[in-house]
Amino acid sequence: MKATVTVMLKSGVLDPQGKAIAHALGTLGFTGVNDVRAGKVLEIELSETDPEKAKATAEEMARKLLANTVIESFQVSVAG
């Protein structure tokens, strides 16, 4: 079973990488870009076959290691 964990900075937290990307897009001629927020996506292959247990395990991984929950939020999705 594959778990996908998406980690993003919480709103209100400065995102210098996102600002740099937004600036670069503007210099490449892409107009109308108001803001960019950069994050990370982690795909984790789990041996668990129960979707609820797999999601719970991935959420625990995110809370303990994958996300800094003080400044980042995360979402977990699971696919068979």
PDB file with SEQRES, HELIX, SHEET and CRYST1 records, atoms N, CA, C and O in Angstrom:
SEQRES   1 A   80  MET LYS ALA THR VAL THR VAL MET LEU LYS SER GLY VAL          
SEQRES   2 A   80  LEU ASP PRO GLN GLY LYS ALA ILE ALA HIS ALA LEU GLY          
SEQRES   3 A   80  THR LEU GLY PHE THR GLY VAL ASN ASP VAL ARG ALA GLY          
SEQRES   4 A   80  LYS VAL LEU GLU ILE GLU LEU SER GLU THR ASP PRO GLU          
SEQRES   5 A   80  LYS ALA LYS ALA THR ALA GLU GLU MET ALA ARG LYS LEU          
SEQRES   6 A   80  LEU ALA ASN THR VAL ILE GLU SER PHE GLN VAL SER VAL          
SEQRES   7 A   80  ALA GLY                                                      
HELIX    1 AA1 PRO A   16  THR A   27  1                                  12    
HELIX    2 AA2 PRO A   51  MET A   61  1                                  11    
HELIX    3 AA3 ALA A   62  LEU A   66  3                                   5    
SHEET    1 AA1 3 GLY A  39  GLU A  45  0                                        
SHEET    2 AA1 3 LYS A   2  LEU A   9 -1                                        
SHEET    3 AA1 3 GLU A  72  ALA A  79 -1                                        
CRYST1    1.000    1.000    1.000  90.00  90.00  90.00 P 1           1          
ATOM      1  N   MET A   1       0.847  -1.168   0.000  1.00  0.00           N  
ATOM      2  CA  MET A   1       0.000   0.000   0.000  1.00  0.00           C  
ATOM      3  C   MET A   1       0.894   1.233   0.000  1.00  0.00           C  
ATOM      4  O   MET A   1       1.896   1.267   0.714  1.00  0.00           O  
ATOM      5  N   LYS A   2       0.549   2.239  -0.784  1.00  0.00           N  
ATOM      6  CA  LYS A   2       1.360   3.452  -0.878  1.00  0.00           C  
ATOM      7  C   LYS A   2       0.692   4.580  -0.104  1.00  0.00           C  
ATOM      8  O   LYS A   2      -0.486   4.879  -0.300  1.00  0.00           O  
ATOM      9  N   ALA A   3       1.468   5.198   0.780  1.00  0.00           N  
ATOM     10  CA  ALA A   3       1.012   6.385   1.498  1.00  0.00           C  
ATOM     11  C   ALA A   3       1.731   7.591   0.916  1.00  0.00           C  
ATOM     12  O   ALA A   3       2.940   7.555   0.687  1.00  0.00           O  
ATOM     13  N   THR A   4       0.986   8.646   0.681  1.00  0.00           N  
ATOM     14  CA  THR A   4       1.559   9.895   0.201  1.00  0.00           C  
ATOM     15  C   THR A   4       1.386  10.938   1.294  1.00  0.00           C  
ATOM     16  O   THR A   4       0.270  11.223   1.729  1.00  0.00           O  
ATOM     17  N   VAL A   5       2.503  11.501   1.731  1.00  0.00           N  
ATOM     18  CA  VAL A   5       2.497  12.524   2.772  1.00  0.00           C  
ATOM     19  C   VAL A   5       2.915  13.839   2.125  1.00  0.00           C  
ATOM     20  O   VAL A   5       4.007  13.946   1.566  1.00  0.00           O  
ATOM     21  N   THR A   6       2.043  14.833   2.204  1.00  0.00           N  
ATOM     22  CA  THR A   6       2.331  16.159   1.671  1.00  0.00           C  
ATOM     23  C   THR A   6       2.562  17.093   2.849  1.00  0.00           C  
ATOM     24  O   THR A   6       1.697  17.244   3.713  1.00  0.00           O  
ATOM     25  N   VAL A   7       3.731  17.718   2.879  1.00  0.00           N  
ATOM     26  CA  VAL A   7       4.112  18.595   3.980  1.00  0.00           C  
ATOM     27  C   VAL A   7       4.260  20.015   3.428  1.00  0.00           C  
ATOM     28  O   VAL A   7       4.956  20.240   2.438  1.00  0.00           O  
ATOM     29  N   MET A   8       3.600  20.959   4.080  1.00  0.00           N  
ATOM     30  CA  MET A   8       3.666  22.360   3.665  1.00  0.00           C  
ATOM     31  C   MET A   8       3.884  23.237   4.886  1.00  0.00           C  
ATOM     32  O   MET A   8       3.467  22.890   5.991  1.00  0.00           O  
ATOM     33  N   LEU A   9       4.544  24.380   4.683  1.00  0.00           N  
ATOM     34  CA  LEU A   9       4.654  25.355   5.758  1.00  0.00           C  
ATOM     35  C   LEU A   9       3.265  25.885   6.086  1.00  0.00           C  
ATOM     36  O   LEU A   9       2.442  26.081   5.192  1.00  0.00           O  
ATOM     37  N   LYS A  10       3.008  26.116   7.355  1.00  0.00           N  
ATOM     38  CA  LYS A  10       1.731  26.687   7.764  1.00  0.00           C  
ATOM     39  C   LYS A  10       1.629  28.112   7.236  1.00  0.00           C  
ATOM     40  O   LYS A  10       2.639  28.787   7.036  1.00  0.00           O  
ATOM     41  N   SER A  11       0.387  28.562   7.012  1.00  0.00           N  
ATOM     42  CA  SER A  11       0.211  29.937   6.540  1.00  0.00           C  
ATOM     43  C   SER A  11       0.738  30.882   7.614  1.00  0.00           C  
ATOM     44  O   SER A  11       0.584  30.632   8.809  1.00  0.00           O  
ATOM     45  N   GLY A  12       1.346  31.942   7.181  1.00  0.00           N  
ATOM     46  CA  GLY A  12       1.942  32.888   8.113  1.00  0.00           C  
ATOM     47  C   GLY A  12       3.418  32.636   8.369  1.00  0.00           C  
ATOM     48  O   GLY A  12       4.105  33.506   8.904  1.00  0.00           O  
ATOM     49  N   VAL A  13       3.923  31.459   7.996  1.00  0.00           N  
ATOM     50  CA  VAL A  13       5.345  31.146   8.152  1.00  0.00           C  
ATOM     51  C   VAL A  13       6.050  31.584   6.873  1.00  0.00           C  
ATOM     52  O   VAL A  13       5.633  31.233   5.769  1.00  0.00           O  
ATOM     53  N   LEU A  14       7.124  32.357   7.038  1.00  0.00           N  
ATOM     54  CA  LEU A  14       7.888  32.855   5.889  1.00  0.00           C  
ATOM     55  C   LEU A  14       8.387  31.691   5.044  1.00  0.00           C  
ATOM     56  O   LEU A  14       8.922  30.717   5.573  1.00  0.00           O  
ATOM     57  N   ASP A  15       8.210  31.793   3.724  1.00  0.00           N  
ATOM     58  CA  ASP A  15       8.622  30.742   2.792  1.00  0.00           C  
ATOM     59  C   ASP A  15       9.594  31.335   1.773  1.00  0.00           C  
ATOM     60  O   ASP A  15       9.182  31.696   0.671  1.00  0.00           O  
ATOM     61  N   PRO A  16      10.883  31.441   2.125  1.00  0.00           N  
ATOM     62  CA  PRO A  16      11.841  32.054   1.194  1.00  0.00           C  
ATOM     63  C   PRO A  16      11.993  31.274  -0.106  1.00  0.00           C  
ATOM     64  O   PRO A  16      12.216  31.875  -1.157  1.00  0.00           O  
ATOM     65  N   GLN A  17      11.879  29.959  -0.059  1.00  0.00           N  
ATOM     66  CA  GLN A  17      11.983  29.170  -1.291  1.00  0.00           C  
ATOM     67  C   GLN A  17      10.816  29.498  -2.222  1.00  0.00           C  
ATOM     68  O   GLN A  17      11.004  29.660  -3.428  1.00  0.00           O  
ATOM     69  N   GLY A  18       9.626  29.595  -1.665  1.00  0.00           N  
ATOM     70  CA  GLY A  18       8.459  29.957  -2.465  1.00  0.00           C  
ATOM     71  C   GLY A  18       8.601  31.336  -3.075  1.00  0.00           C  
ATOM     72  O   GLY A  18       8.245  31.543  -4.236  1.00  0.00           O  
ATOM     73  N   LYS A  19       9.123  32.290  -2.297  1.00  0.00           N  
ATOM     74  CA  LYS A  19       9.341  33.652  -2.813  1.00  0.00           C  
ATOM     75  C   LYS A  19      10.344  33.643  -3.964  1.00  0.00           C  
ATOM     76  O   LYS A  19      10.150  34.335  -4.963  1.00  0.00           O  
ATOM     77  N   ALA A  20      11.418  32.859  -3.826  1.00  0.00           N  
ATOM     78  CA  ALA A  20      12.424  32.777  -4.884  1.00  0.00           C  
ATOM     79  C   ALA A  20      11.834  32.168  -6.156  1.00  0.00           C  
ATOM     80  O   ALA A  20      12.135  32.615  -7.262  1.00  0.00           O  
ATOM     81  N   ILE A  21      11.000  31.155  -5.993  1.00  0.00           N  
ATOM     82  CA  ILE A  21      10.358  30.526  -7.154  1.00  0.00           C  
ATOM     83  C   ILE A  21       9.420  31.519  -7.829  1.00  0.00           C  
ATOM     84  O   ILE A  21       9.411  31.631  -9.055  1.00  0.00           O  
ATOM     85  N   ALA A  22       8.628  32.242  -7.035  1.00  0.00           N  
ATOM     86  CA  ALA A  22       7.703  33.230  -7.601  1.00  0.00           C  
ATOM     87  C   ALA A  22       8.471  34.294  -8.381  1.00  0.00           C  
ATOM     88  O   ALA A  22       8.054  34.688  -9.470  1.00  0.00           O  
ATOM     89  N   HIS A  23       9.591  34.757  -7.828  1.00  0.00           N  
ATOM     90  CA  HIS A  23      10.411  35.755  -8.521  1.00  0.00           C  
ATOM     91  C   HIS A  23      10.966  35.189  -9.831  1.00  0.00           C  
ATOM     92  O   HIS A  23      10.924  35.855 -10.865  1.00  0.00           O  
ATOM     93  N   ALA A  24      11.483  33.962  -9.782  1.00  0.00           N  
ATOM     94  CA  ALA A  24      12.045  33.333 -10.985  1.00  0.00           C  
ATOM     95  C   ALA A  24      10.977  33.156 -12.060  1.00  0.00           C  
ATOM     96  O   ALA A  24      11.247  33.364 -13.244  1.00  0.00           O  
ATOM     97  N   LEU A  25       9.781  32.779 -11.660  1.00  0.00           N  
ATOM     98  CA  LEU A  25       8.702  32.639 -12.645  1.00  0.00           C  
ATOM     99  C   LEU A  25       8.411  33.971 -13.327  1.00  0.00           C  
ATOM    100  O   LEU A  25       8.169  34.023 -14.532  1.00  0.00           O  
ATOM    101  N   GLY A  26       8.437  35.054 -12.537  1.00  0.00           N  
ATOM    102  CA  GLY A  26       8.224  36.381 -13.111  1.00  0.00           C  
ATOM    103  C   GLY A  26       9.304  36.757 -14.108  1.00  0.00           C  
ATOM    104  O   GLY A  26       9.014  37.343 -15.150  1.00  0.00           O  
ATOM    105  N   THR A  27      10.555  36.422 -13.792  1.00  0.00           N  
ATOM    106  CA  THR A  27      11.643  36.754 -14.720  1.00  0.00           C  
ATOM    107  C   THR A  27      11.593  35.904 -15.983  1.00  0.00           C  
ATOM    108  O   THR A  27      12.166  36.275 -17.007  1.00  0.00           O  
ATOM    109  N   LEU A  28      10.915  34.773 -15.911  1.00  0.00           N  
ATOM    110  CA  LEU A  28      10.757  33.925 -17.102  1.00  0.00           C  
ATOM    111  C   LEU A  28       9.540  34.321 -17.941  1.00  0.00           C  
ATOM    112  O   LEU A  28       9.248  33.695 -18.960  1.00  0.00           O  
ATOM    113  N   GLY A  29       8.838  35.363 -17.500  1.00  0.00           N  
ATOM    114  CA  GLY A  29       7.727  35.866 -18.289  1.00  0.00           C  
ATOM    115  C   GLY A  29       6.361  35.357 -17.862  1.00  0.00           C  
ATOM    116  O   GLY A  29       5.364  35.650 -18.521  1.00  0.00           O  
ATOM    117  N   PHE A  30       6.293  34.607 -16.783  1.00  0.00           N  
ATOM    118  CA  PHE A  30       4.992  34.134 -16.296  1.00  0.00           C  
ATOM    119  C   PHE A  30       4.375  35.232 -15.435  1.00  0.00           C  
ATOM    120  O   PHE A  30       4.848  35.517 -14.335  1.00  0.00           O  
ATOM    121  N   THR A  31       3.320  35.840 -15.952  1.00  0.00           N  
ATOM    122  CA  THR A  31       2.676  36.933 -15.239  1.00  0.00           C  
ATOM    123  C   THR A  31       1.497  36.406 -14.432  1.00  0.00           C  
ATOM    124  O   THR A  31       0.984  35.318 -14.692  1.00  0.00           O  
ATOM    125  N   GLY A  32       1.083  37.183 -13.467  1.00  0.00           N  
ATOM    126  CA  GLY A  32      -0.090  36.828 -12.682  1.00  0.00           C  
ATOM    127  C   GLY A  32       0.182  35.852 -11.555  1.00  0.00           C  
ATOM    128  O   GLY A  32      -0.762  35.355 -10.940  1.00  0.00           O  
ATOM    129  N   VAL A  33       1.448  35.559 -11.262  1.00  0.00           N  
ATOM    130  CA  VAL A  33       1.767  34.674 -10.136  1.00  0.00           C  
ATOM    131  C   VAL A  33       1.825  35.549  -8.891  1.00  0.00           C  
ATOM    132  O   VAL A  33       2.745  36.351  -8.735  1.00  0.00           O  
ATOM    133  N   ASN A  34       0.850  35.396  -8.009  1.00  0.00           N  
ATOM    134  CA  ASN A  34       0.773  36.226  -6.809  1.00  0.00           C  
ATOM    135  C   ASN A  34       1.587  35.667  -5.649  1.00  0.00           C  
ATOM    136  O   ASN A  34       2.157  36.429  -4.868  1.00  0.00           O  
ATOM    137  N   ASP A  35       1.645  34.356  -5.532  1.00  0.00           N  
ATOM    138  CA  ASP A  35       2.357  33.750  -4.412  1.00  0.00           C  
ATOM    139  C   ASP A  35       2.670  32.295  -4.751  1.00  0.00           C  
ATOM    140  O   ASP A  35       1.932  31.648  -5.494  1.00  0.00           O  
ATOM    141  N   VAL A  36       3.752  31.799  -4.209  1.00  0.00           N  
ATOM    142  CA  VAL A  36       4.128  30.397  -4.347  1.00  0.00           C  
ATOM    143  C   VAL A  36       4.493  29.890  -2.958  1.00  0.00           C  
ATOM    144  O   VAL A  36       5.231  30.553  -2.230  1.00  0.00           O  
ATOM    145  N   ARG A  37       3.986  28.733  -2.591  1.00  0.00           N  
ATOM    146  CA  ARG A  37       4.361  28.070  -1.353  1.00  0.00           C  
ATOM    147  C   ARG A  37       5.023  26.758  -1.749  1.00  0.00           C  
ATOM    148  O   ARG A  37       4.448  25.971  -2.500  1.00  0.00           O  
ATOM    149  N   ALA A  38       6.231  26.520  -1.245  1.00  0.00           N  
ATOM    150  CA  ALA A  38       6.961  25.304  -1.568  1.00  0.00           C  
ATOM    151  C   ALA A  38       6.811  24.310  -0.414  1.00  0.00           C  
ATOM    152  O   ALA A  38       6.781  24.689   0.756  1.00  0.00           O  
ATOM    153  N   GLY A  39       6.721  23.050  -0.771  1.00  0.00           N  
ATOM    154  CA  GLY A  39       6.604  21.998   0.234  1.00  0.00           C  
ATOM    155  C   GLY A  39       7.308  20.751  -0.258  1.00  0.00           C  
ATOM    156  O   GLY A  39       8.173  20.805  -1.132  1.00  0.00           O  
ATOM    157  N   LYS A  40       6.919  19.629   0.323  1.00  0.00           N  
ATOM    158  CA  LYS A  40       7.513  18.367  -0.111  1.00  0.00           C  
ATOM    159  C   LYS A  40       6.451  17.281  -0.109  1.00  0.00           C  
ATOM    160  O   LYS A  40       5.502  17.309   0.674  1.00  0.00           O  
ATOM    161  N   VAL A  41       6.637  16.320  -1.011  1.00  0.00           N  
ATOM    162  CA  VAL A  41       5.752  15.167  -1.107  1.00  0.00           C  
ATOM    163  C   VAL A  41       6.606  13.924  -0.925  1.00  0.00           C  
ATOM    164  O   VAL A  41       7.618  13.748  -1.604  1.00  0.00           O  
ATOM    165  N   LEU A  42       6.193  13.067  -0.008  1.00  0.00           N  
ATOM    166  CA  LEU A  42       6.916  11.829   0.254  1.00  0.00           C  
ATOM    167  C   LEU A  42       5.989  10.664  -0.058  1.00  0.00           C  
ATOM    168  O   LEU A  42       4.857  10.619   0.425  1.00  0.00           O  
ATOM    169  N   GLU A  43       6.460   9.731  -0.856  1.00  0.00           N  
ATOM    170  CA  GLU A  43       5.707   8.514  -1.164  1.00  0.00           C  
ATOM    171  C   GLU A  43       6.359   7.371  -0.404  1.00  0.00           C  
ATOM    172  O   GLU A  43       7.553   7.111  -0.552  1.00  0.00           O  
ATOM    173  N   ILE A  44       5.565   6.694   0.411  1.00  0.00           N  
ATOM    174  CA  ILE A  44       6.078   5.636   1.268  1.00  0.00           C  
ATOM    175  C   ILE A  44       5.333   4.345   0.951  1.00  0.00           C  
ATOM    176  O   ILE A  44       4.107   4.286   1.047  1.00  0.00           O  
ATOM    177  N   GLU A  45       6.074   3.324   0.577  1.00  0.00           N  
ATOM    178  CA  GLU A  45       5.487   2.018   0.281  1.00  0.00           C  
ATOM    179  C   GLU A  45       5.429   1.229   1.598  1.00  0.00           C  
ATOM    180  O   GLU A  45       6.457   0.962   2.222  1.00  0.00           O  
ATOM    181  N   LEU A  46       4.220   0.869   2.002  1.00  0.00           N  
ATOM    182  CA  LEU A  46       4.007   0.145   3.256  1.00  0.00           C  
ATOM    183  C   LEU A  46       3.526  -1.272   2.983  1.00  0.00           C  
ATOM    184  O   LEU A  46       2.831  -1.522   1.999  1.00  0.00           O  
ATOM    185  N   SER A  47       3.895  -2.188   3.851  1.00  0.00           N  
ATOM    186  CA  SER A  47       3.437  -3.579   3.695  1.00  0.00           C  
ATOM    187  C   SER A  47       2.027  -3.767   4.252  1.00  0.00           C  
ATOM    188  O   SER A  47       1.397  -4.795   4.002  1.00  0.00           O  
ATOM    189  N   GLU A  48       1.531  -2.793   4.997  1.00  0.00           N  
ATOM    190  CA  GLU A  48       0.189  -2.858   5.577  1.00  0.00           C  
ATOM    191  C   GLU A  48      -0.867  -2.934   4.475  1.00  0.00           C  
ATOM    192  O   GLU A  48      -0.772  -2.220   3.476  1.00  0.00           O  
ATOM    193  N   THR A  49      -1.877  -3.801   4.652  1.00  0.00           N  
ATOM    194  CA  THR A  49      -2.932  -3.945   3.648  1.00  0.00           C  
ATOM    195  C   THR A  49      -4.232  -3.263   4.058  1.00  0.00           C  
ATOM    196  O   THR A  49      -5.110  -3.061   3.219  1.00  0.00           O  
ATOM    197  N   ASP A  50      -4.368  -2.909   5.320  1.00  0.00           N  
ATOM    198  CA  ASP A  50      -5.562  -2.204   5.804  1.00  0.00           C  
ATOM    199  C   ASP A  50      -5.360  -0.703   5.601  1.00  0.00           C  
ATOM    200  O   ASP A  50      -4.449  -0.122   6.192  1.00  0.00           O  
ATOM    201  N   PRO A  51      -6.198  -0.065   4.771  1.00  0.00           N  
ATOM    202  CA  PRO A  51      -6.007   1.358   4.475  1.00  0.00           C  
ATOM    203  C   PRO A  51      -6.031   2.254   5.721  1.00  0.00           C  
ATOM    204  O   PRO A  51      -5.255   3.206   5.810  1.00  0.00           O  
ATOM    205  N   GLU A  52      -6.901   1.962   6.663  1.00  0.00           N  
ATOM    206  CA  GLU A  52      -6.984   2.791   7.865  1.00  0.00           C  
ATOM    207  C   GLU A  52      -5.714   2.674   8.705  1.00  0.00           C  
ATOM    208  O   GLU A  52      -5.215   3.673   9.223  1.00  0.00           O  
ATOM    209  N   LYS A  53      -5.194   1.459   8.839  1.00  0.00           N  
ATOM    210  CA  LYS A  53      -3.955   1.265   9.595  1.00  0.00           C  
ATOM    211  C   LYS A  53      -2.775   1.904   8.875  1.00  0.00           C  
ATOM    212  O   LYS A  53      -1.903   2.495   9.512  1.00  0.00           O  
ATOM    213  N   ALA A  54      -2.745   1.788   7.547  1.00  0.00           N  
ATOM    214  CA  ALA A  54      -1.669   2.396   6.769  1.00  0.00           C  
ATOM    215  C   ALA A  54      -1.684   3.910   6.931  1.00  0.00           C  
ATOM    216  O   ALA A  54      -0.634   4.530   7.096  1.00  0.00           O  
ATOM    217  N   LYS A  55      -2.868   4.503   6.883  1.00  0.00           N  
ATOM    218  CA  LYS A  55      -2.979   5.955   7.051  1.00  0.00           C  
ATOM    219  C   LYS A  55      -2.540   6.364   8.450  1.00  0.00           C  
ATOM    220  O   LYS A  55      -1.820   7.350   8.607  1.00  0.00           O  
ATOM    221  N   ALA A  56      -2.963   5.624   9.461  1.00  0.00           N  
ATOM    222  CA  ALA A  56      -2.565   5.934  10.837  1.00  0.00           C  
ATOM    223  C   ALA A  56      -1.054   5.847  11.012  1.00  0.00           C  
ATOM    224  O   ALA A  56      -0.454   6.683  11.687  1.00  0.00           O  
ATOM    225  N   THR A  57      -0.446   4.841  10.408  1.00  0.00           N  
ATOM    226  CA  THR A  57       1.009   4.683  10.490  1.00  0.00           C  
ATOM    227  C   THR A  57       1.721   5.851   9.818  1.00  0.00           C  
ATOM    228  O   THR A  57       2.674   6.401  10.371  1.00  0.00           O  
ATOM    229  N   ALA A  58       1.261   6.233   8.624  1.00  0.00           N  
ATOM    230  CA  ALA A  58       1.887   7.349   7.899  1.00  0.00           C  
ATOM    231  C   ALA A  58       1.700   8.661   8.656  1.00  0.00           C  
ATOM    232  O   ALA A  58       2.599   9.502   8.666  1.00  0.00           O  
ATOM    233  N   GLU A  59       0.545   8.845   9.288  1.00  0.00           N  
ATOM    234  CA  GLU A  59       0.321  10.057  10.081  1.00  0.00           C  
ATOM    235  C   GLU A  59       1.269  10.097  11.276  1.00  0.00           C  
ATOM    236  O   GLU A  59       1.788  11.159  11.619  1.00  0.00           O  
ATOM    237  N   GLU A  60       1.497   8.961  11.904  1.00  0.00           N  
ATOM    238  CA  GLU A  60       2.428   8.900  13.024  1.00  0.00           C  
ATOM    239  C   GLU A  60       3.853   9.217  12.554  1.00  0.00           C  
ATOM    240  O   GLU A  60       4.596   9.925  13.234  1.00  0.00           O  
ATOM    241  N   MET A  61       4.226   8.681  11.374  1.00  0.00           N  
ATOM    242  CA  MET A  61       5.543   8.987  10.801  1.00  0.00           C  
ATOM    243  C   MET A  61       5.693  10.491  10.574  1.00  0.00           C  
ATOM    244  O   MET A  61       6.733  11.078  10.871  1.00  0.00           O  
ATOM    245  N   ALA A  62       4.637  11.098  10.046  1.00  0.00           N  
ATOM    246  CA  ALA A  62       4.682  12.541   9.765  1.00  0.00           C  
ATOM    247  C   ALA A  62       4.829  13.341  11.051  1.00  0.00           C  
ATOM    248  O   ALA A  62       5.629  14.274  11.117  1.00  0.00           O  
ATOM    249  N   ARG A  63       4.055  12.975  12.079  1.00  0.00           N  
ATOM    250  CA  ARG A  63       4.132  13.698  13.345  1.00  0.00           C  
ATOM    251  C   ARG A  63       5.502  13.549  14.014  1.00  0.00           C  
ATOM    252  O   ARG A  63       6.009  14.498  14.612  1.00  0.00           O  
ATOM    253  N   LYS A  64       6.100  12.356  13.912  1.00  0.00           N  
ATOM    254  CA  LYS A  64       7.355  12.082  14.619  1.00  0.00           C  
ATOM    255  C   LYS A  64       8.608  12.496  13.852  1.00  0.00           C  
ATOM    256  O   LYS A  64       9.620  12.828  14.469  1.00  0.00           O  
ATOM    257  N   LEU A  65       8.560  12.483  12.508  1.00  0.00           N  
ATOM    258  CA  LEU A  65       9.784  12.730  11.748  1.00  0.00           C  
ATOM    259  C   LEU A  65       9.608  13.594  10.499  1.00  0.00           C  
ATOM    260  O   LEU A  65      10.406  14.500  10.259  1.00  0.00           O  
ATOM    261  N   LEU A  66       8.598  13.329   9.723  1.00  0.00           N  
ATOM    262  CA  LEU A  66       8.524  13.914   8.383  1.00  0.00           C  
ATOM    263  C   LEU A  66       8.143  15.389   8.367  1.00  0.00           C  
ATOM    264  O   LEU A  66       8.514  16.111   7.441  1.00  0.00           O  
ATOM    265  N   ALA A  67       7.412  15.843   9.372  1.00  0.00           N  
ATOM    266  CA  ALA A  67       6.975  17.243   9.428  1.00  0.00           C  
ATOM    267  C   ALA A  67       7.367  17.852  10.763  1.00  0.00           C  
ATOM    268  O   ALA A  67       7.297  17.202  11.806  1.00  0.00           O  
ATOM    269  N   ASN A  68       7.774  19.092  10.714  1.00  0.00           N  
ATOM    270  CA  ASN A  68       7.985  19.869  11.938  1.00  0.00           C  
ATOM    271  C   ASN A  68       6.641  20.525  12.235  1.00  0.00           C  
ATOM    272  O   ASN A  68       6.324  21.581  11.686  1.00  0.00           O  
ATOM    273  N   THR A  69       5.859  19.901  13.098  1.00  0.00           N  
ATOM    274  CA  THR A  69       4.472  20.334  13.290  1.00  0.00           C  
ATOM    275  C   THR A  69       4.330  21.703  13.940  1.00  0.00           C  
ATOM    276  O   THR A  69       3.220  22.226  14.037  1.00  0.00           O  
ATOM    277  N   VAL A  70       5.429  22.287  14.384  1.00  0.00           N  
ATOM    278  CA  VAL A  70       5.376  23.648  14.907  1.00  0.00           C  
ATOM    279  C   VAL A  70       5.154  24.629  13.754  1.00  0.00           C  
ATOM    280  O   VAL A  70       4.396  25.589  13.888  1.00  0.00           O  
ATOM    281  N   ILE A  71       5.817  24.385  12.626  1.00  0.00           N  
ATOM    282  CA  ILE A  71       5.729  25.325  11.504  1.00  0.00           C  
ATOM    283  C   ILE A  71       5.160  24.701  10.233  1.00  0.00           C  
ATOM    284  O   ILE A  71       4.916  25.414   9.260  1.00  0.00           O  
ATOM    285  N   GLU A  72       4.943  23.390  10.221  1.00  0.00           N  
ATOM    286  CA  GLU A  72       4.449  22.705   9.025  1.00  0.00           C  
ATOM    287  C   GLU A  72       3.170  21.938   9.332  1.00  0.00           C  
ATOM    288  O   GLU A  72       2.961  21.455  10.445  1.00  0.00           O  
ATOM    289  N   SER A  73       2.327  21.841   8.320  1.00  0.00           N  
ATOM    290  CA  SER A  73       1.151  20.977   8.388  1.00  0.00           C  
ATOM    291  C   SER A  73       1.364  19.835   7.383  1.00  0.00           C  
ATOM    292  O   SER A  73       2.211  19.927   6.494  1.00  0.00           O  
ATOM    293  N   PHE A  74       0.599  18.782   7.537  1.00  0.00           N  
ATOM    294  CA  PHE A  74       0.736  17.671   6.611  1.00  0.00           C  
ATOM    295  C   PHE A  74      -0.618  17.048   6.311  1.00  0.00           C  
ATOM    296  O   PHE A  74      -1.567  17.162   7.086  1.00  0.00           O  
ATOM    297  N   GLN A  75      -0.678  16.382   5.158  1.00  0.00           N  
ATOM    298  CA  GLN A  75      -1.845  15.614   4.751  1.00  0.00           C  
ATOM    299  C   GLN A  75      -1.358  14.251   4.314  1.00  0.00           C  
ATOM    300  O   GLN A  75      -0.292  14.116   3.715  1.00  0.00           O  
ATOM    301  N   VAL A  76      -2.161  13.236   4.625  1.00  0.00           N  
ATOM    302  CA  VAL A  76      -1.812  11.864   4.255  1.00  0.00           C  
ATOM    303  C   VAL A  76      -2.925  11.280   3.412  1.00  0.00           C  
ATOM    304  O   VAL A  76      -4.102  11.411   3.750  1.00  0.00           O  
ATOM    305  N   SER A  77      -2.557  10.637   2.318  1.00  0.00           N  
ATOM    306  CA  SER A  77      -3.514   9.865   1.518  1.00  0.00           C  
ATOM    307  C   SER A  77      -2.916   8.491   1.291  1.00  0.00           C  
ATOM    308  O   SER A  77      -1.697   8.324   1.248  1.00  0.00           O  
ATOM    309  N   VAL A  78      -3.796   7.509   1.146  1.00  0.00           N  
ATOM    310  CA  VAL A  78      -3.367   6.126   0.984  1.00  0.00           C  
ATOM    311  C   VAL A  78      -4.050   5.547  -0.256  1.00  0.00           C  
ATOM    312  O   VAL A  78      -5.241   5.764  -0.481  1.00  0.00           O  
ATOM    313  N   ALA A  79      -3.281   4.810  -1.052  1.00  0.00           N  
ATOM    314  CA  ALA A  79      -3.821   4.135  -2.232  1.00  0.00           C  
ATOM    315  C   ALA A  79      -3.333   2.691  -2.240  1.00  0.00           C  
ATOM    316  O   ALA A  79      -2.191   2.395  -1.890  1.00  0.00           O  
ATOM    317  N   GLY A  80      -4.224   1.816  -2.646  1.00  0.00           N  
ATOM    318  CA  GLY A  80      -3.906   0.381  -2.693  1.00  0.00           C  
ATOM    319  C   GLY A  80      -2.905   0.078  -3.724  1.00  0.00           C  
ATOM    320  O   GLY A  80      -2.527  -1.081  -3.895  1.00  0.00           O  
TER     321      GLY A  80                                                      
END                                                                             
